[in-house]
Amino acid sequence: MKLAPALFLAFAIVMLFSPVSALRINDNLYFTISNDSVKCVDIFLPDDAGVFDLGLFEYVITSTSPWGDLTEQIVRTDENNTVLIPICFFGSEWPECQCSNHTITISVPSLGISKTFRGGVCVSSIEDVDIVDDAGGQTPDQVLNTNMDMFSIGFQMPVQHAAPGETVTYRLFAESQADIVLDIIFENSELSVIPAQAQAELDSSNPFELFDFNVTAPSQAGSYTFTITAAARDCTGNFCTKKARGTLNVGGTPSAGFSVNLFPKNLNVRELTSVRYEFSIQNFGEPENFTITGNIPQNLATDFRETTLFVGSKKIKSIKFSVTPAASSSLYEITISATGSGNNTKHATAYLSTNEMLTDPQRYANSITGSTDNRSIINNVNNAMNSWQNSYSSNTYGADTGQYSSLQETLGIAQSSLKSSQEQPAGICTPGKKQCYGMLLQECRQDGSGWETLETCDYGCDNTLHACIQDSGGQPSAGFDYIWIIVIAVIAAAAIGFIFYRKKSGGLEAELEQEF
């Protein structure tokens, strides 16, 4: 990880005494971190590099984050072994609402493969994790503050393998406790898909539906990526649309290894009721038993139990469990792991939030009101928040998306006006103030736009009195006298010290002469 010894020691101390959580790497992964904690992004190789070829390969991992602990690392592994590489982010010494973008790249030089994962992190006491299809030029705080997970869609296994012309089935899950209708559309002109669209009607009494899409592989080998888009009806805002991305690798199937997935990956709920999860394993190798374990927060009630799951060759098997949140405004991280032969373990992580329609705008509002003294902006933000909280408490979940979008628009306008006022060209200097710039005595213009030279000083410029030093033949300035007073004092102190030293030295010599 290219850590210097001092940095490594600091890293070890922080890791020992700070709360640490781990996120599974995803493209467009955005998360918050409190300023007293550490969060790590875990990379699993060879899976996250998209390598399914047989053999031993060298992977090069690079990161551009100014907050992360890894700049470059080289790893070697094959398809039968899983190597976990954490990249950790530190929230200490960064102020509240400070954000940073980052990129993480995994490349396999021998195969000509390179994958780049983009994301961002913000310091905030209000936790959140969002995985979006495309940030669309948004800053990390804009993604986190506006991307509410009212529903979730995702594939049981997003990556499938097929021979040319073969038809494979992708199973799509949709889940929400909001009262919404989702229009689901398949997007990719290169692949033949049946059906090309579907519809899901979800609410608290029917929060889950699944759909099977049959995808026929093209005749030409290669990797084909496609997208399923689900849009909530009568809903505006970027939180109203979610995408699930799948990959079809045409030309062969791995003969070893396995992959795992957990659904829903990101979901927000309003009521503290049971939420359904499904953990799936796809086995590429010989039939075997997999040990399934879980890391579920203690304040989540769950019926999950450690178990053993037998999965045949080229088969997919799943286990289902539920969790029930206990806190009305919280974020929970759920990790399920599968261990196969040779103690090869793979993990899948999901995030469950409660009342994100309150916590997201509150973080947004805090970032605005904490950055200005403008009472008009602060009052507009507080009034909008109060109005929204009253509406949210009196409506069913999903019925007030219009007002939520209006709130987001109001906060966006407040942030824009704040940025506009901050970007007004401020004066470079204080009008009438003087400064020394080398041998030049300068004064700030009356409009504060810059400095004008009043005089070029022949004998130097005194930066204390902001005046030219006079030559030795004339009357010295006060600054000149002050400097010479200091010089004389230093010389006098040195002389006294020298005399004292000589006296002590002479006394010591006399004592030595008396002894001998």
C-alpha positions, 0 to 999 in steps of 0.5 A, spaced: 500 500 500 506 504 499 505 507 506 511 510 510 513 508 517 510 514 520 503 513 516 503 506 517 503 507 525 498 512 524 494 508 520 495 502 525 493 507 531 486 509 527 484 502 525 485 500 533 481 505 536 476 508 531 470 504 529 471 501 522 466 498 517 467 495 510 463 497 503 464 492 497 466 496 491 461 498 486 462 503 480 459 510 483 459 508 490 458 514 495 458 514 502 459 518 508 464 518 514 464 521 521 470 525 523 472 520 528 471 513 524 474 509 518 471 506 512 474 501 508 472 499 500 473 492 499 476 489 493 475 482 491 479 479 486 478 476 481 471 477 481 471 485 481 476 485 475 471 481 471 476 476 470 474 469 469 479 466 465 483 460 468 490 461 470 494 466 475 494 473 473 497 479 476 492 485 478 494 492 479 490 496 483 491 504 483 487 509 487 486 517 486 483 519 493 486 524 497 483 521 503 485 513 502 491 509 504 492 506 498 496 509 492 498 502 488 498 495 489 500 489 485 496 482 487 497 475 484 491 470 484 487 465 480 480 464 479 480 459 485 482 463 490 479 470 493 484 476 495 481 481 499 484 488 498 481 494 503 482 501 501 481 505 507 478 512 508 479 516 514 474 522 516 479 525 522 482 532 521 476 533 515 471 538 517 463 537 517 460 537 510 467 536 506 467 532 500 472 528 496 471 524 489 476 518 488 477 513 482 479 506 483 482 502 477 483 495 477 487 493 471 490 486 468 496 488 463 497 481 461 489 480 459 489 488 457 483 489 462 482 495 466 476 497 470 475 504 473 470 505 479 468 512 481 465 514 487 466 519 493 466 520 500 463 526 505 464 527 512 457 527 516 454 525 522 448 523 518 450 516 515 448 514 508 451 510 502 448 510 495 450 506 489 447 510 483 447 508 476 451 515 474 453 521 478 451 525 472 457 530 474 454 531 481 458 532 487 458 527 492 454 531 497 449 532 491 449 525 490 448 523 497 443 528 499 438 527 493 438 520 492 433 517 496 432 509 496 425 509 496 425 502 492 430 497 489 431 493 483 437 488 482 438 481 478 439 475 482 446 474 479 448 480 475 453 476 471 451 470 466 455 466 461 453 463 455 455 459 449 453 463 442 446 463 441 444 460 447 438 463 451 439 464 459 435 467 464 436 473 468 431 474 474 430 481 476 428 483 483 424 489 485 422 491 492 419 497 496 415 499 502 412 505 498 405 505 495 408 505 488 407 503 481 414 501 477 414 501 469 420 496 468 424 497 461 429 493 458 435 497 454 440 494 449 439 493 442 444 488 441 441 483 445 434 479 444 430 479 450 423 477 452 419 480 455 422 487 453 418 490 459 414 489 465 410 492 471 411 492 478 405 494 483 408 495 490 406 497 497 407 495 504 402 489 504 406 487 497 413 489 498 416 484 493 416 482 486 420 478 481 421 477 473 424 473 469 428 475 462 430 470 457 436 473 454 439 470 447 446 471 446 449 473 440 453 469 435 459 473 436 463 472 443 464 478 447 462 481 453 455 484 453 452 489 458 445 491 458 440 495 463 434 494 466 430 501 468 425 502 473 421 508 473 416 510 479 409 513 476 407 520 477 414 521 481 419 526 479 426 527 481 432 522 480 430 518 486 424 516 482 428 512 477 433 506 478 437 502 474 440 495 474 446 493 470 447 486 467 453 483 463 452 477 459 459 473 457 459 470 451 464 464 449 464 460 455 463 458 462 468 458 467 470 451 470 471 453 477 470 458 482 463 461 484 460 468 485 455 471 490 450 476 491 445 480 496 438 483 494 436 489 496 443 492 495 440 499 498 433 500 500 430 505 505 423 504 509 419 508 513 416 503 518 420 499 522 417 492 519 420 486 516 424 487 510 426 481 505 433 479 503 435 474 498 442 471 498 444 467 492 450 463 490 452 461 483 457 455 482 462 454 476 466 448 479 464 442 482 458 441 486 459 442 493 457 445 500 457 452 502 457 455 509 453 461 509 455 466 515 452 473 516 454 479 520 448 483 521 448 489 526 445 487 533 440 492 533 436 488 527 432 483 529 433 477 524 431 470 522 438 469 519 441 463 521 448 460 519 447 454 515 450 450 509 447 450 502 449 445 497 450 448 490 450 443 484 455 445 478 453 451 473 447 452 478 444 458 482 441 457 489 439 462 494 437 463 501 432 468 504 431 471 510 428 478 513 430 483 518 427 488 522 430 495 524 429 498 531 431 505 530 427 510 526 433 514 523 439 509 522 443 506 517 444 498 517 450 494 514 448 487 512 454 482 510 453 475 508 458 470 506 459 464 503 465 459 504 467 454 499 472 448 498 479 451 500 476 456 505 475 460 499 470 466 502 466 471 498 462 476 501 456 480 499 454 487 503 447 491 503 445 497 506 438 498 509 436 505 511 430 508 515 426 514 514 431 517 509 426 522 506 428 526 513 435 524 514 437 526 506 434 533 506 437 534 513 444 533 511 443 537 505 440 543 509 445 542 514 451 543 509 447 550 507 445 553 513 452 551 516 456 555 511 452 562 511 450 567 516 445 570 511 438 570 515 434 570 509 437 563 506 437 560 513 430 562 514 428 559 507 431 553 508 428 552 515 421 553 513 422 548 507 424 543 512 419 544 517 413 544 512 416 537 509 416 534 516 409 536 517 407 533 510 411 527 511 408 525 518 401 526 515 402 522 509 403 514 507 410 512 504 410 514 497 404 519 496 408 525 497 414 524 492 411 531 489 412 535 495 419 531 497 421 534 490 419 541 491 423 541 497 429 538 494 428 544 489 428 549 494 434 546 497 438 546 491 436 554 489 438 556 496 445 552 495 445 555 488 444 562 491 449 561 497 454 559 492 453 565 487 454 570 493 460 566 495 463 567 488 462 574 488 469 577 486 471 579 493 477 585 494 484 582 493 486 587 499 483 592 504 483 599 501 488 604 504 492 598 507 500 598 506 505 593 505 512 591 503 513 587 497 521 586 497 524 593 496 517 596 494 512 600 498 505 598 496 498 601 498 492 597 496 487 601 491 481 604 494 476 599 490 480 593 493 482 590 486 490 590 487 496 593 490 499 600 487 507 601 488 508 608 492 515 608 492 522 603 491 526 603 497 533 604 496 535 601 503 529 596 504 522 596 506 520 595 513 514 591 513 512 592 521 511 600 520 510 599 512 515 604 511 522 605 507 528 605 511 532 611 511 539 611 509 545 612 515 546 619 513 539 621 514 534 620 520 532 613 521 525 611 521 522 608 527 522 601 524 530 602 523 531 604 530 527 598 533 531 593 529 538 596 531 535 596 538 534 589 537 541 588 534 545 592 540 541 587 545 543 581 542 550 583 542 550 586 549 547 579 551 553 575 547 558 580 550 556 578 557 555 571 556 562 571 553 565 575 560 561 570 564 564 564 561 571 567 561 571 568 568 568 561 570 573 558 565 579 562 569 576 560 576 576 553 573 584 553 571 586 556 578 583 551 581 586 546 577 593 549 578 592 549 586 590 541 585 597 540 581 
